[in-house]
């Protein structure tokens, strides 16, 4: 197995022949009825029942999507709400996904500077060395809030280098109100997200961060719902992987998202979460597969792959 995150990621995307990744954002109230009515998992107010339900759903979902995509993004917020019991299943899911051959992105959005940033990086990227925790592993990469500038990015990037891991810095969000802040323009006409992208690009382009595939282990998070940002960023930072949220439920089209890909078909990870995760609620899949929620998720993943493939032609 390659020791450089970008090399592993490139191989995973090429093997599965798609930039699509699947996000795990599990909400108990939206889980399949078969899980929520299980006598051992039917009480949302019981933390044990809730955690078991979420874990059951996520592990089964991972097994469905693993043959189809190269990576998954696990949003830690949906597990932190269950406190330490939620964190236990977060790390268990990281291990499960790794065992299935998936690259794992921990969507943790941590951000700080100096020693605190290093502590965050070690917590989320460094595999624990404590007694009785030898089997616990951390994700292959994490998301980071980079609005403190280089001082808030370099500590994460350095730990990533040491561990053979990766970092995706939040540069341009996919939510509607992001433009009010992130598109703010300075006196020279440069937008805020462009300045942040410059800081990320300088770090990402350092020789020690580039894998044999030609890509860096430091990437950017740029929403697919802001296609006006796409072409310029892709051309300016050809060695960066872009993590692209917004495909599906947030309204970004396949054409919006594949513009982040380079000519080699690499360089972009297009994330779909709710549109795949809860496909069993969508009429077109319910009509096809009834109560078989796993087949709904499988078909939604196949359909999303096809949309992206068609947009790349």
PyMOL commands that set and color helices and strands:
alter all, ss='L'
color gray80, all
select helices_A, chain A and resi 5-16+28-30+33-36+47-65+77-80+83-99+114-125+149-152+154-163+178-182+192-204+207-209+227-236+254-258+274-277+279-281+283-289+293-312
alter helices_A, ss='H'
color red, helices_A
select strands_A, chain A and resi 20-24+71-75+103-110+141-145+166-172+218-222+242-244+268-272
alter strands_A, ss='S'
color yellow, strands_A
deselect
rebuild
show_as cartoon
